Amino acid sequence: MLDFILADANLPFAVAIALMLIIGLFEGLGTLMGVGFGNMLDSLIPDYDVNPEFDVAEAGSNNALSRLLGWLRVGKIPLLMILIALLIAFGCCGLAMNLLSASLLGWMLPLWLSVPAALIASLPVTRGVARILEAILPKDESTSVSLESLIGRQAFITLGEASSERSAEARVTDQHGTTHYILLQAEQGHGPFTPGKPLLLVRRSENTFVAIAAAQD
């Protein structure tokens, strides 16, 4: 079996598996020394926003590389895990194809055919592994909210008087209980509003929220 793995036709696949073992060794040593090899890899990749409907990564342009990275779930799980999964899939697919070819035909596939075929076959395998890891790995909880999510919430002026022509400082609490301080104006035909009166945020105009008087029980 070792002679089969080390055959010239299997060299790229044996190297891929060996590289995976070396990466694992470096990651283990790095963890002991407080240096994360995986974190270094993640820092080399720009931030991608993955569209959950199309599984496409968008990084300013919808080019082929962005689409491939999004398809492989880059940015959703650590890049090191994706790299290890790709190396294992590539190595195993190549060895399996040559084992099947040797059994059926009596000879192994040439490199110009086996390497591209193994790479193509390894991509969906890598994606499948990445999706499984994405489902089982713990996710970071985030309490950040968008400004638009504050619309419809109750606000109170803290400083100044708000009218349709003049802004005042106000505070509003988001769904996580975090207090935000915003600039607020009265809707046309409403106001002026002074501190202490509950207001309802109805829309946002650039950096300023627009409010009306909140209905009171």
ZABA-56349 format. One record per atom (N, C-alpha, C): residue in one letter; atom name; x, z, y. Coordinates in Angstrom, 3 decimals. Layout:
<atoms>
{a,CA,{X,Z,Y}}
...
</atoms>
This chain:
<atoms>
{m,N,{0.828,0.000,-1.213}}
{m,CA,{0.000,0.000,0.000}}
{m,C,{0.854,0.000,1.251}}
{l,N,{1.960,0.757,1.196}}
{l,CA,{2.848,0.805,2.357}}
{l,C,{3.474,-0.556,2.614}}
{d,N,{3.823,-1.276,1.529}}
{d,CA,{4.387,-2.612,1.706}}
{d,C,{3.376,-3.543,2.376}}
{f,N,{2.110,-3.377,2.040}}
{f,CA,{1.065,-4.201,2.654}}
{f,C,{0.956,-3.893,4.143}}
{i,N,{0.946,-2.617,4.506}}
{i,CA,{0.798,-2.232,5.912}}
{i,C,{1.976,-2.710,6.743}}
{l,N,{3.181,-2.667,6.153}}
{l,CA,{4.385,-3.030,6.898}}
{l,C,{4.729,-4.510,6.794}}
{a,N,{3.868,-5.308,6.184}}
{a,CA,{4.113,-6.752,6.091}}
{a,C,{4.106,-7.368,7.484}}
{d,N,{4.815,-8.468,7.634}}
{d,CA,{4.915,-9.122,8.948}}
{d,C,{3.542,-9.483,9.509}}
{a,N,{2.630,-9.906,8.649}}
{a,CA,{1.303,-10.305,9.107}}
{a,C,{0.488,-9.121,9.624}}
{n,N,{0.907,-7.910,9.242}}
{n,CA,{0.189,-6.709,9.667}}
{n,C,{0.937,-5.926,10.737}}
{l,N,{2.024,-6.486,11.247}}
{l,CA,{2.851,-5.753,12.214}}
{l,C,{2.067,-5.298,13.452}}
{p,N,{1.279,-6.171,14.111}}
{p,CA,{0.547,-5.701,15.308}}
{p,C,{-0.420,-4.565,15.003}}
{f,N,{-1.027,-4.598,13.832}}
{f,CA,{-2.013,-3.577,13.484}}
{f,C,{-1.326,-2.261,13.109}}
{a,N,{-0.190,-2.353,12.453}}
{a,CA,{0.571,-1.151,12.140}}
{a,C,{1.107,-0.513,13.416}}
{v,N,{1.543,-1.353,14.360}}
{v,CA,{2.023,-0.839,15.646}}
{v,C,{0.894,-0.150,16.407}}
{a,N,{-0.306,-0.704,16.369}}
{a,CA,{-1.445,-0.103,17.060}}
{a,C,{-1.745,1.284,16.512}}
{i,N,{-1.739,1.408,15.187}}
{i,CA,{-2.016,2.712,14.584}}
{i,C,{-0.889,3.695,14.878}}
{a,N,{0.371,3.210,14.833}}
{a,CA,{1.500,4.079,15.156}}
{a,C,{1.437,4.520,16.610}}
{l,N,{1.054,3.604,17.508}}
{l,CA,{0.937,3.944,18.924}}
{l,C,{-0.149,4.994,19.138}}
{m,N,{-1.233,4.894,18.391}}
{m,CA,{-2.291,5.901,18.481}}
{m,C,{-1.762,7.271,18.080}}
{l,N,{-0.963,7.326,17.026}}
{l,CA,{-0.393,8.605,16.590}}
{l,C,{0.578,9.155,17.636}}
{i,N,{1.363,8.274,18.245}}
{i,CA,{2.315,8.706,19.269}}
{i,C,{1.578,9.256,20.485}}
{i,N,{0.499,8.573,20.894}}
{i,CA,{-0.292,9.051,22.032}}
{i,C,{-0.879,10.424,21.732}}
{g,N,{-1.382,10.584,20.508}}
{g,CA,{-1.914,11.882,20.118}}
{g,C,{-0.857,12.967,20.165}}
{l,N,{0.359,12.634,19.736}}
{l,CA,{1.458,13.602,19.772}}
{l,C,{1.805,13.969,21.201}}
{f,N,{1.911,12.958,22.079}}
{f,CA,{2.226,13.223,23.485}}
{f,C,{1.135,14.051,24.160}}
{e,N,{-0.129,13.764,23.831}}
{e,CA,{-1.227,14.512,24.427}}
{e,C,{-1.181,15.975,23.975}}
{g,N,{-0.850,16.176,22.688}}
{g,CA,{-0.746,17.542,22.195}}
{g,C,{0.390,18.306,22.865}}
{l,N,{1.544,17.657,22.999}}
{l,CA,{2.672,18.302,23.675}}
{l,C,{2.366,18.521,25.153}}
{g,N,{1.712,17.540,25.767}}
{g,CA,{1.368,17.677,27.177}}
{g,C,{0.417,18.827,27.425}}
{t,N,{-0.528,19.020,26.493}}
{t,CA,{-1.468,20.137,26.629}}
{t,C,{-0.735,21.467,26.573}}
{l,N,{0.253,21.576,25.670}}
{l,CA,{1.031,22.811,25.560}}
{l,C,{1.848,23.071,26.823}}
{m,N,{2.302,21.978,27.466}}
{m,CA,{3.124,22.127,28.674}}
{m,C,{2.297,22.101,29.955}}
{g,N,{0.984,21.943,29.815}}
{g,CA,{0.125,21.940,30.994}}
{g,C,{0.070,20.603,31.704}}
{v,N,{0.496,19.540,31.033}}
{v,CA,{0.459,18.196,31.616}}
{v,C,{-0.468,17.344,30.770}}
{g,N,{-1.577,16.910,31.354}}
{g,CA,{-2.546,16.118,30.612}}
{g,C,{-2.255,14.631,30.712}}
{f,N,{-1.845,14.025,29.586}}
{f,CA,{-1.594,12.587,29.581}}
{f,C,{-2.882,11.815,29.844}}
{g,N,{-4.002,12.341,29.321}}
{g,CA,{-5.287,11.682,29.547}}
{g,C,{-5.681,11.684,31.009}}
{n,N,{-5.410,12.789,31.709}}
{n,CA,{-5.731,12.857,33.142}}
{n,C,{-4.907,11.859,33.934}}
{m,N,{-3.653,11.651,33.520}}
{m,CA,{-2.800,10.666,34.193}}
{m,C,{-3.377,9.269,34.032}}
{l,N,{-3.886,8.965,32.841}}
{l,CA,{-4.488,7.649,32.616}}
{l,C,{-5.743,7.477,33.458}}
{d,N,{-6.587,8.508,33.497}}
{d,CA,{-7.832,8.409,34.269}}
{d,C,{-7.553,8.201,35.750}}
{s,N,{-6.439,8.757,36.248}}
{s,CA,{-6.121,8.616,37.667}}
{s,C,{-5.714,7.201,38.037}}
{l,N,{-5.342,6.400,37.030}}
{l,CA,{-4.929,5.021,37.292}}
{l,C,{-6.100,4.064,37.389}}
{i,N,{-7.291,4.519,36.988}}
{i,CA,{-8.464,3.664,36.976}}
{i,C,{-9.324,3.986,38.183}}
{p,N,{-9.729,2.980,38.976}}
{p,CA,{-10.614,3.243,40.117}}
{p,C,{-11.975,3.711,39.649}}
{d,N,{-12.722,4.336,40.568}}
{d,CA,{-14.051,4.827,40.245}}
{d,C,{-14.997,3.658,40.067}}
{y,N,{-15.747,3.680,38.967}}
{y,CA,{-16.741,2.649,38.682}}
{y,C,{-18.098,3.301,38.572}}
{d,N,{-19.090,2.691,39.210}}
{d,CA,{-20.460,3.136,39.059}}
{d,C,{-21.108,2.255,38.015}}
{v,N,{-21.517,2.860,36.903}}
{v,CA,{-22.074,2.087,35.805}}
{v,C,{-23.579,1.987,35.947}}
{n,N,{-24.061,0.771,35.947}}
{n,CA,{-25.495,0.524,36.008}}
{n,C,{-26.085,0.823,34.638}}
{p,N,{-26.933,1.881,34.480}}
{p,CA,{-27.417,2.255,33.162}}
{p,C,{-28.332,1.214,32.536}}
{e,N,{-28.913,0.324,33.352}}
{e,CA,{-29.833,-0.668,32.801}}
{e,C,{-29.084,-1.823,32.166}}
{f,N,{-27.982,-2.241,32.787}}
{f,CA,{-27.275,-3.411,32.291}}
{f,C,{-25.929,-3.060,31.678}}
{d,N,{-25.513,-1.781,31.749}}
{d,CA,{-24.197,-1.379,31.262}}
{d,C,{-23.101,-2.216,31.892}}
{v,N,{-23.172,-2.395,33.196}}
{v,CA,{-22.183,-3.175,33.928}}
{v,C,{-21.517,-2.277,34.952}}
{a,N,{-20.185,-2.288,34.984}}
{a,CA,{-19.495,-1.498,35.993}}
{a,C,{-19.418,-2.290,37.267}}
{e,N,{-19.714,-1.621,38.378}}
{e,CA,{-19.679,-2.290,39.668}}
{e,C,{-18.612,-1.629,40.515}}
{a,N,{-17.611,-2.375,40.912}}
{a,CA,{-16.530,-1.828,41.720}}
{a,C,{-16.259,-2.773,42.874}}
{g,N,{-17.287,-3.050,43.633}}
{g,CA,{-17.150,-3.935,44.766}}
{g,C,{-17.384,-5.382,44.405}}
{s,N,{-17.188,-5.730,43.131}}
{s,CA,{-17.439,-7.087,42.685}}
{s,C,{-17.864,-7.039,41.236}}
{n,N,{-18.623,-8.020,40.832}}
{n,CA,{-19.158,-8.051,39.478}}
{n,C,{-18.313,-9.000,38.634}}
{n,N,{-16.977,-8.767,38.595}}
{n,CA,{-16.106,-9.663,37.861}}
{n,C,{-16.076,-9.292,36.385}}
{a,N,{-15.366,-10.115,35.598}}
{a,CA,{-15.365,-9.931,34.148}}
{a,C,{-14.737,-8.605,33.745}}
{l,N,{-13.640,-8.210,34.415}}
{l,CA,{-12.984,-6.948,34.073}}
{l,C,{-13.906,-5.768,34.344}}
{s,N,{-14.609,-5.795,35.476}}
{s,CA,{-15.538,-4.719,35.805}}
{s,C,{-16.645,-4.633,34.763}}
{r,N,{-17.145,-5.772,34.352}}
{r,CA,{-18.212,-5.795,33.336}}
{r,C,{-17.704,-5.240,32.014}}
{l,N,{-16.480,-5.612,31.632}}
{l,CA,{-15.929,-5.137,30.361}}
{l,C,{-15.700,-3.631,30.387}}
{l,N,{-15.155,-3.119,31.503}}
{l,CA,{-14.910,-1.681,31.606}}
{l,C,{-16.218,-0.899,31.552}}
{g,N,{-17.234,-1.399,32.240}}
{g,CA,{-18.533,-0.733,32.180}}
{g,C,{-19.118,-0.791,30.784}}
{w,N,{-18.963,-1.927,30.110}}
{w,CA,{-19.490,-2.098,28.754}}
{w,C,{-18.824,-1.137,27.781}}
{l,N,{-17.534,-0.855,28.001}}
{l,CA,{-16.788,0.069,27.140}}
{l,C,{-16.965,1.518,27.556}}
{r,N,{-17.801,1.771,28.596}}
{r,CA,{-18.127,3.123,29.060}}
{r,C,{-16.970,3.799,29.774}}
{v,N,{-16.063,3.007,30.348}}
{v,CA,{-14.980,3.581,31.149}}
{v,C,{-15.606,4.281,32.356}}
{g,N,{-15.158,5.487,32.608}}
{g,CA,{-15.718,6.298,33.673}}
{g,C,{-16.767,7.270,33.178}}
{k,N,{-17.312,7.009,31.984}}
{k,CA,{-18.293,7.904,31.394}}
{k,C,{-17.648,8.897,30.433}}
{i,N,{-16.570,8.490,29.776}}
{i,CA,{-15.803,9.386,28.925}}
{i,C,{-14.333,9.191,29.274}}
{p,N,{-13.455,10.132,28.912}}
{p,CA,{-12.030,9.998,29.252}}
{p,C,{-11.437,8.694,28.732}}
{l,N,{-10.616,8.078,29.569}}
{l,CA,{-10.005,6.801,29.208}}
{l,C,{-9.135,6.922,27.964}}
{l,N,{-8.481,8.074,27.776}}
{l,CA,{-7.622,8.254,26.606}}
{l,C,{-8.423,8.112,25.315}}
{m,N,{-9.641,8.635,25.295}}
{m,CA,{-10.474,8.522,24.099}}
{m,C,{-10.829,7.067,23.811}}
{i,N,{-11.117,6.318,24.866}}
{i,CA,{-11.438,4.903,24.678}}
{i,C,{-10.219,4.150,24.158}}
{l,N,{-9.035,4.466,24.708}}
{l,CA,{-7.803,3.803,24.272}}
{l,C,{-7.510,4.105,22.800}}
{i,N,{-7.658,5.364,22.404}}
{i,CA,{-7.410,5.730,21.009}}
{i,C,{-8.412,5.039,20.091}}
{a,N,{-9.686,5.021,20.502}}
{a,CA,{-10.704,4.351,19.686}}
{a,C,{-10.406,2.858,19.555}}
{l,N,{-9.944,2.236,20.641}}
{l,CA,{-9.618,0.812,20.604}}
{l,C,{-8.430,0.537,19.685}}
{l,N,{-7.395,1.372,19.756}}
{l,CA,{-6.217,1.182,18.902}}
{l,C,{-6.582,1.350,17.427}}
{i,N,{-7.371,2.369,17.111}}
{i,CA,{-7.772,2.581,15.721}}
{i,C,{-8.627,1.418,15.230}}
{a,N,{-9.592,1.003,16.059}}
{a,CA,{-10.475,-0.089,15.656}}
{a,C,{-9.695,-1.385,15.471}}
{f,N,{-8.780,-1.662,16.402}}
{f,CA,{-7.981,-2.887,16.298}}
{f,C,{-7.116,-2.867,15.037}}
{g,N,{-6.436,-1.749,14.805}}
{g,CA,{-5.572,-1.655,13.633}}
{g,C,{-6.353,-1.752,12.337}}
{c,N,{-7.463,-1.038,12.242}}
{c,CA,{-8.241,-1.038,11.008}}
{c,C,{-8.912,-2.383,10.761}}
{c,N,{-9.430,-3.007,11.834}}
{c,CA,{-10.057,-4.324,11.666}}
{c,C,{-9.039,-5.354,11.199}}
{g,N,{-7.843,-5.340,11.776}}
{g,CA,{-6.812,-6.285,11.369}}
{g,C,{-6.371,-6.084,9.935}}
{l,N,{-6.144,-4.829,9.547}}
{l,CA,{-5.733,-4.546,8.169}}
{l,C,{-6.833,-4.914,7.185}}
{a,N,{-8.098,-4.642,7.552}}
{a,CA,{-9.213,-4.966,6.656}}
{a,C,{-9.345,-6.473,6.463}}
{m,N,{-9.175,-7.232,7.553}}
{m,CA,{-9.278,-8.689,7.439}}
{m,C,{-8.168,-9.247,6.563}}
{n,N,{-6.956,-8.757,6.731}}
{n,CA,{-5.849,-9.253,5.916}}
{n,C,{-5.971,-8.808,4.463}}
{l,N,{-6.514,-7.606,4.238}}
{l,CA,{-6.722,-7.156,2.864}}
{l,C,{-7.760,-8.029,2.167}}
{l,N,{-8.831,-8.361,2.897}}
{l,CA,{-9.868,-9.224,2.332}}
{l,C,{-9.335,-10.626,2.094}}
{s,N,{-8.555,-11.138,3.056}}
{s,CA,{-7.988,-12.474,2.909}}
{s,C,{-7.015,-12.541,1.733}}
{a,N,{-6.194,-11.500,1.597}}
{a,CA,{-5.234,-11.475,0.490}}
{a,C,{-5.942,-11.387,-0.852}}
{s,N,{-7.064,-10.667,-0.895}}
{s,CA,{-7.798,-10.516,-2.155}}
{s,C,{-8.518,-11.796,-2.546}}
{l,N,{-9.083,-12.493,-1.546}}
{l,CA,{-9.879,-13.684,-1.839}}
{l,C,{-9.050,-14.959,-1.888}}
{l,N,{-8.059,-15.061,-0.974}}
{l,CA,{-7.309,-16.311,-0.846}}
{l,C,{-5.890,-16.228,-1.384}}
{g,N,{-5.404,-15.013,-1.554}}
{g,CA,{-4.047,-14.849,-2.048}}
{g,C,{-3.005,-14.852,-0.951}}
{w,N,{-3.406,-14.936,0.295}}
{w,CA,{-2.462,-14.877,1.410}}
{w,C,{-3.150,-14.242,2.621}}
{m,N,{-2.332,-13.700,3.532}}
{m,CA,{-2.859,-13.016,4.717}}
{m,C,{-2.941,-13.989,5.885}}
{l,N,{-3.814,-13.686,6.813}}
{l,CA,{-4.069,-14.559,7.949}}
{l,C,{-2.851,-14.623,8.865}}
{p,N,{-2.613,-15.773,9.491}}
{p,CA,{-1.532,-15.864,10.474}}
{p,C,{-1.865,-15.038,11.715}}
{l,N,{-0.814,-14.629,12.419}}
{l,CA,{-1.008,-13.755,13.574}}
{l,C,{-1.852,-14.406,14.661}}
{w,N,{-1.683,-15.715,14.864}}
{w,CA,{-2.428,-16.382,15.933}}
{w,C,{-3.937,-16.357,15.681}}
{l,N,{-4.327,-16.120,14.429}}
{l,CA,{-5.745,-16.036,14.093}}
{l,C,{-6.202,-14.584,13.933}}
{s,N,{-5.384,-13.765,13.265}}
{s,CA,{-5.816,-12.399,12.954}}
{s,C,{-5.852,-11.490,14.174}}
{v,N,{-4.886,-11.648,15.099}}
{v,CA,{-4.845,-10.747,16.268}}
{v,C,{-6.060,-10.951,17.177}}
{p,N,{-6.383,-12.203,17.612}}
{p,CA,{-7.592,-12.359,18.440}}
{p,C,{-8.865,-11.940,17.705}}
{a,N,{-8.946,-12.258,16.405}}
{a,CA,{-10.144,-11.905,15.647}}
{a,C,{-10.303,-10.391,15.554}}
{a,N,{-9.197,-9.685,15.325}}
{a,CA,{-9.259,-8.225,15.235}}
{a,C,{-9.608,-7.602,16.581}}
{l,N,{-9.074,-8.190,17.654}}
{l,CA,{-9.377,-7.658,18.991}}
{l,C,{-10.859,-7.823,19.319}}
{i,N,{-11.406,-8.999,19.024}}
{i,CA,{-12.827,-9.250,19.285}}
{i,C,{-13.696,-8.314,18.446}}
{a,N,{-13.315,-8.134,17.177}}
{a,CA,{-14.101,-7.268,16.300}}
{a,C,{-14.001,-5.805,16.711}}
{s,N,{-12.877,-5.422,17.318}}
{s,CA,{-12.678,-4.011,17.670}}
{s,C,{-13.451,-3.592,18.909}}
{l,N,{-13.803,-4.543,19.774}}
{l,CA,{-14.485,-4.186,21.020}}
{l,C,{-15.861,-3.550,20.782}}
{p,N,{-16.754,-4.165,19.990}}
{p,CA,{-18.042,-3.486,19.750}}
{p,C,{-17.888,-2.169,19.000}}
{v,N,{-16.870,-2.070,18.137}}
{v,CA,{-16.625,-0.799,17.452}}
{v,C,{-16.226,0.272,18.466}}
{t,N,{-15.342,-0.102,19.386}}
{t,CA,{-14.908,0.834,20.425}}
{t,C,{-16.080,1.263,21.289}}
{r,N,{-16.927,0.319,21.656}}
{r,CA,{-18.107,0.647,22.460}}
{r,C,{-19.022,1.615,21.720}}
{g,N,{-19.220,1.363,20.417}}
{g,CA,{-20.080,2.251,19.637}}
{g,C,{-19.533,3.665,19.579}}
{v,N,{-18.226,3.785,19.380}}
{v,CA,{-17.598,5.112,19.356}}
{v,C,{-17.718,5.772,20.726}}
{a,N,{-17.516,4.991,21.785}}
{a,CA,{-17.591,5.538,23.141}}
{a,C,{-18.993,6.054,23.442}}
{r,N,{-20.016,5.343,23.012}}
{r,CA,{-21.389,5.776,23.256}}
{r,C,{-21.699,7.057,22.486}}
{i,N,{-21.158,7.183,21.272}}
{i,CA,{-21.355,8.416,20.502}}
{i,C,{-20.679,9.584,21.200}}
{l,N,{-19.439,9.360,21.671}}
{l,CA,{-18.716,10.416,22.371}}
{l,C,{-19.422,10.792,23.673}}
{e,N,{-19.955,9.791,24.365}}
{e,CA,{-20.667,10.056,25.612}}
{e,C,{-21.876,10.952,25.372}}
{a,N,{-22.516,10.764,24.214}}
{a,CA,{-23.720,11.544,23.912}}
{a,C,{-23.406,12.981,23.526}}
{i,N,{-22.242,13.206,22.892}}
{i,CA,{-21.952,14.544,22.368}}
{i,C,{-21.030,15.355,23.255}}
{l,N,{-20.259,14.687,24.134}}
{l,CA,{-19.342,15.432,24.987}}
{l,C,{-20.118,16.172,26.066}}
{p,N,{-19.690,17.395,26.417}}
{p,CA,{-20.363,18.119,27.506}}
{p,C,{-20.174,17.392,28.818}}
{k,N,{-21.207,17.414,29.645}}
{k,CA,{-21.173,16.725,30.938}}
{k,C,{-21.070,17.737,32.050}}
{d,N,{-20.359,17.351,33.106}}
{d,CA,{-20.232,18.219,34.272}}
{d,C,{-21.566,18.282,35.003}}
{e,N,{-21.986,19.509,35.314}}
{e,CA,{-23.197,19.685,36.103}}
{e,C,{-22.888,19.462,37.573}}
{s,N,{-23.713,18.707,38.239}}
{s,CA,{-23.496,18.434,39.655}}
{s,C,{-24.716,18.863,40.449}}
{t,N,{-24.468,19.549,41.556}}
{t,CA,{-25.560,19.967,42.431}}
{t,C,{-25.568,19.154,43.719}}
{s,N,{-24.784,18.091,43.775}}
{s,CA,{-24.781,17.251,44.962}}
{s,C,{-26.067,16.444,45.015}}
{v,N,{-26.568,16.214,46.223}}
{v,CA,{-27.806,15.469,46.404}}
{v,C,{-27.591,14.410,47.462}}
{s,N,{-28.418,13.384,47.436}}
{s,CA,{-28.369,12.369,48.470}}
{s,C,{-29.204,12.825,49.655}}
{l,N,{-28.908,12.271,50.822}}
{l,CA,{-29.676,12.639,52.006}}
{l,C,{-31.137,12.234,51.861}}
{e,N,{-31.389,11.120,51.186}}
{e,CA,{-32.764,10.665,51.023}}
{e,C,{-33.601,11.665,50.223}}
{s,N,{-32.945,12.440,49.337}}
{s,CA,{-33.701,13.399,48.525}}
{s,C,{-34.245,14.556,49.355}}
{l,N,{-33.750,14.711,50.587}}
{l,CA,{-34.253,15.776,51.455}}
{l,C,{-35.582,15.400,52.119}}
{i,N,{-35.892,14.115,52.133}}
{i,CA,{-37.151,13.669,52.728}}
{i,C,{-38.317,14.229,51.914}}
{g,N,{-39.283,14.785,52.618}}
{g,CA,{-40.417,15.416,51.963}}
{g,C,{-40.261,16.914,51.811}}
{r,N,{-39.099,17.449,52.211}}
{r,CA,{-38.868,18.887,52.116}}
{r,C,{-39.115,19.542,53.470}}
{q,N,{-39.290,20.844,53.434}}
{q,CA,{-39.599,21.595,54.641}}
{q,C,{-38.321,22.014,55.361}}
{a,N,{-38.326,21.893,56.671}}
{a,CA,{-37.156,22.235,57.481}}
{a,C,{-37.576,23.179,58.601}}
{f,N,{-36.586,23.912,59.125}}
{f,CA,{-36.810,24.829,60.237}}
{f,C,{-35.726,24.607,61.288}}
{i,N,{-36.117,24.464,62.509}}
{i,CA,{-35.155,24.285,63.599}}
{i,C,{-34.392,25.593,63.791}}
{t,N,{-33.090,25.476,63.929}}
{t,CA,{-32.246,26.651,64.143}}
{t,C,{-31.669,26.699,65.550}}
{l,N,{-31.580,25.535,66.198}}
{l,CA,{-30.984,25.500,67.529}}
{l,C,{-31.571,24.354,68.331}}
{g,N,{-32.126,24.668,69.510}}
{g,CA,{-32.636,23.633,70.402}}
{g,C,{-34.108,23.353,70.183}}
{e,N,{-34.550,22.309,70.841}}
{e,CA,{-35.937,21.867,70.759}}
{e,C,{-35.953,20.387,70.407}}
{a,N,{-36.766,20.035,69.436}}
{a,CA,{-36.817,18.649,68.959}}
{a,C,{-38.023,17.930,69.518}}
{s,N,{-37.784,16.749,70.039}}
{s,CA,{-38.862,15.870,70.477}}
{s,C,{-38.555,14.475,69.958}}
{s,N,{-39.384,13.524,70.327}}
{s,CA,{-39.125,12.154,69.887}}
{s,C,{-37.926,11.546,70.601}}
{e,N,{-37.467,12.182,71.664}}
{e,CA,{-36.328,11.673,72.430}}
{e,C,{-35.089,12.552,72.287}}
{r,N,{-35.251,13.759,71.785}}
{r,CA,{-34.142,14.700,71.751}}
{r,C,{-34.018,15.330,70.357}}
{s,N,{-32.782,15.474,69.898}}
{s,CA,{-32.525,16.042,68.578}}
{s,C,{-32.246,17.530,68.680}}
{a,N,{-32.507,18.224,67.591}}
{a,CA,{-32.193,19.642,67.480}}
{a,C,{-31.574,19.885,66.108}}
{e,N,{-30.875,20.995,65.984}}
{e,CA,{-30.294,21.356,64.685}}
{e,C,{-31.363,22.049,63.847}}
{a,N,{-31.397,21.718,62.566}}
{a,CA,{-32.377,22.323,61.667}}
{a,C,{-31.721,22.585,60.316}}
{r,N,{-32.334,23.443,59.553}}
{r,CA,{-31.859,23.724,58.196}}
{r,C,{-32.936,23.332,57.192}}
{v,N,{-32.490,22.858,56.037}}
{v,CA,{-33.389,22.465,54.966}}
{v,C,{-32.729,22.840,53.645}}
{t,N,{-33.521,23.255,52.691}}
{t,CA,{-33.014,23.662,51.379}}
{t,C,{-33.363,22.603,50.345}}
{d,N,{-32.343,22.161,49.569}}
{d,CA,{-32.594,21.128,48.561}}
{d,C,{-33.134,21.745,47.274}}
{q,N,{-33.294,20.901,46.250}}
{q,CA,{-33.891,21.356,44.996}}
{q,C,{-32.999,22.317,44.230}}
{h,N,{-31.706,22.381,44.589}}
{h,CA,{-30.795,23.309,43.928}}
{h,C,{-30.678,24.630,44.674}}
{g,N,{-31.396,24.762,45.795}}
{g,CA,{-31.326,25.986,46.570}}
{g,C,{-30.206,26.003,47.587}}
{t,N,{-29.548,24.865,47.773}}
{t,CA,{-28.457,24.772,48.734}}
{t,C,{-29.012,24.442,50.116}}
{t,N,{-28.525,25.151,51.122}}
{t,CA,{-28.987,24.931,52.493}}
{t,C,{-28.138,23.874,53.185}}
{h,N,{-28.802,22.924,53.834}}
{h,CA,{-28.131,21.869,54.585}}
{h,C,{-28.549,21.974,56.052}}
{y,N,{-27.608,21.722,56.943}}
{y,CA,{-27.901,21.716,58.378}}
{y,C,{-27.888,20.266,58.852}}
{i,N,{-28.960,19.857,59.492}}
{i,CA,{-29.169,18.456,59.835}}
{i,C,{-29.590,18.347,61.298}}
{l,N,{-29.537,17.102,61.799}}
{l,CA,{-30.116,16.795,63.107}}
{l,C,{-31.532,16.289,62.894}}
{l,N,{-32.430,16.724,63.742}}
{l,CA,{-33.844,16.444,63.531}}
{l,C,{-34.517,16.052,64.834}}
{q,N,{-35.372,15.045,64.763}}
{q,CA,{-36.202,14.628,65.890}}
{q,C,{-37.664,14.648,65.472}}
{a,N,{-38.542,14.741,66.458}}
{a,CA,{-39.979,14.693,66.176}}
{a,C,{-40.424,13.244,66.046}}
{e,N,{-41.366,13.024,65.142}}
{e,CA,{-41.971,11.697,65.015}}
{e,C,{-42.705,11.359,66.311}}
{q,N,{-42.812,10.065,66.604}}
{q,CA,{-43.545,9.632,67.791}}
{q,C,{-44.974,10.182,67.753}}
{g,N,{-45.382,10.805,68.860}}
{g,CA,{-46.714,11.377,68.923}}
{g,C,{-46.792,12.797,68.417}}
{h,N,{-45.664,13.354,68.002}}
{h,CA,{-45.626,14.731,67.506}}
{h,C,{-44.613,15.523,68.332}}
{g,N,{-44.730,16.855,68.257}}
{g,CA,{-43.777,17.697,68.945}}
{g,C,{-44.192,17.952,70.387}}
{p,N,{-43.315,18.607,71.136}}
{p,CA,{-41.987,19.054,70.705}}
{p,C,{-42.064,20.243,69.753}}
{f,N,{-40.966,20.437,68.984}}
{f,CA,{-40.887,21.518,68.011}}
{f,C,{-39.806,22.504,68.419}}
{t,N,{-40.103,23.768,68.238}}
{t,CA,{-39.168,24.839,68.577}}
{t,C,{-38.800,25.617,67.315}}
{p,N,{-37.766,26.462,67.381}}
{p,CA,{-37.360,27.235,66.194}}
{p,C,{-38.495,28.088,65.636}}
{g,N,{-38.507,28.196,64.320}}
{g,CA,{-39.472,29.057,63.645}}
{g,C,{-40.661,28.350,63.073}}
{k,N,{-40.945,27.146,63.525}}
{k,CA,{-42.122,26.428,63.047}}
{k,C,{-41.747,25.551,61.853}}
{p,N,{-42.460,25.644,60.730}}
{p,CA,{-42.125,24.807,59.573}}
{p,C,{-42.428,23.335,59.847}}
{l,N,{-41.467,22.493,59.497}}
{l,CA,{-41.592,21.053,59.727}}
{l,C,{-41.431,20.309,58.410}}
{l,N,{-41.986,19.118,58.353}}
{l,CA,{-41.890,18.285,57.161}}
{l,C,{-41.051,17.053,57.481}}
{l,N,{-39.979,16.845,56.733}}
{l,CA,{-39.130,15.672,56.930}}
{l,C,{-39.825,14.453,56.329}}
{v,N,{-40.071,13.439,57.150}}
{v,CA,{-40.827,12.275,56.682}}
{v,C,{-39.977,11.016,56.528}}
{r,N,{-38.866,10.954,57.218}}
{r,CA,{-37.989,9.790,57.075}}
{r,C,{-36.649,10.106,57.711}}
{r,N,{-35.725,9.144,57.557}}
{r,CA,{-34.389,9.307,58.139}}
{r,C,{-34.046,8.072,58.944}}
{s,N,{-33.533,8.281,60.131}}
{s,CA,{-33.096,7.195,60.993}}
{s,C,{-31.617,7.378,61.260}}
{e,N,{-30.794,6.586,60.536}}
{e,CA,{-29.340,6.707,60.584}}
{e,C,{-28.940,8.137,60.222}}
{n,N,{-28.347,8.898,61.151}}
{n,CA,{-27.883,10.248,60.828}}
{n,C,{-28.875,11.335,61.244}}
{t,N,{-30.061,10.946,61.651}}
{t,CA,{-31.044,11.906,62.143}}
{t,C,{-32.315,11.832,61.308}}
{f,N,{-32.861,12.992,60.969}}
{f,CA,{-34.128,13.048,60.253}}
{f,C,{-35.280,13.111,61.258}}
{v,N,{-36.397,12.574,60.849}}
{v,CA,{-37.611,12.583,61.670}}
{v,C,{-38.638,13.462,60.969}}
{a,N,{-39.309,14.333,61.750}}
{a,CA,{-40.203,15.310,61.129}}
{a,C,{-41.521,15.385,61.864}}
{i,N,{-42.502,15.907,61.159}}
{i,CA,{-43.803,16.252,61.730}}
{i,C,{-44.071,17.724,61.392}}
{a,N,{-45.076,18.293,61.978}}
{a,CA,{-45.419,19.681,61.670}}
{a,C,{-45.907,19.762,60.223}}
{a,N,{-45.411,20.759,59.497}}
{a,CA,{-45.803,20.934,58.101}}
{a,C,{-47.182,21.565,58.027}}
{a,N,{-47.985,21.137,57.061}}
{a,CA,{-49.301,21.739,56.856}}
{a,C,{-49.125,23.177,56.398}}
{q,N,{-49.878,24.055,56.920}}
{q,CA,{-49.776,25.466,56.576}}
{q,C,{-51.005,25.905,55.789}}
{d,N,{-50.756,26.787,54.797}}
{d,CA,{-51.868,27.305,53.979}}
{d,C,{-52.791,28.143,54.871}}
</atoms>
